[in-house]
Amino acid sequence: MASEKVIREVYEVLESRRDNPIDSYTSKIMQDSDKKAEDKILEKIAEEAGEVLLAAKNDENLVHESVDLIFHTLLILVYKGIELDEVFEEFEKRRK
């Protein structure tokens, strides 16, 4: 499935940037002290969730804002060391 492949690729890039930091937004945000990094990522998720709400309400940029929210959700999963397959397995369980 092409969409799963894209999600996996993004997830793998985030893992790489966590494990092999470079000069990038995602590397920097994950390299702060533990609590500070987690807080920054969670603040970003809250910000993006708010933007999704506004985009949906205003019928503007919903796809763009949703992708930002999904991206930062993937970021916290990577940061927390949660495997992407766990997410896909949870979706499978809910589909039944």
N, C-alpha and C positions, 0 to 999 in steps of 0.2 A: 504494500500500500504506500503510495507516494507520500501522503501526508504524515504517516508514521515515520517514514525515512527522514523527512525534514526535521521533525521533532527530535529524533534520535541524533541527527547531526548537530543540532543546536545544543542538545544536552551534552554531547561529547566535547564540543568546543568549550562549554562552560566547565566541564570536568578538567580539561586540559589547562584552562586558565586558572583554575583553583590549584592544581598540582604543579604547574609550571608557570608561575606568574610572569606576565609581560606588562608592558605599559599600556593597559587598557582599562576601561571602566569596570568591567567585570572582575578582572584580576585585583584591581585596587580595592573594590568594595569587599571582596572576600578575604583580603589580607589584613584588614584592621584587626585589633584585638577581638577575641571571640564575641563578647557581648556587643561591642560597637558595630561589628560587621553584621551580626544578626539583626540588630536594631535598624541599621541602615536599610537592609534588604526588606525588612517588614514594613518600614515606613514607606518605601517605594511601592510595595504591594498595595498598601492602603491608598496611596496617592493614585495609583493606576486603577484601582477598583472604583474610586470616586470618579475618575475620568470616564470609565466605562458607563457608570450610571448616567452621567451627564450626556455622553454621546448617544446612549440609547434614548434618553428622554428627548433630546434635540434632533434625533435622526441624522446625526452627522458623525463621521469618522468612527463608527462603531467597530468596524473590522480593525482599523489601525490601533485603536485603544485596547481592544480585546487582545491583540497580539502582544502589546506591551505588557498587559497583565499576565498573560500566559508565559511570556519570557521571564518575568520576574518571579513567577511561581516556580518555573524550572530552576531559576537561580537559587531559590531557598532550598529546593529539593537537593540540588547538587551540594550546596553548602552544608546541609544536614546529613549528607551521605546516603540519601534515600535513592535506591535504584529506580530507574525509569520503568523497569518491568513491573515494579510494585504498583505503579500508577495504572499501567495498562491492565494488570490483573484485577485491580479494583473496578475499573470500567467494565471488564468482562463479567465480574460478579453482579454488577448492577444491571447489566443488560438482560439477565435471565428473568 
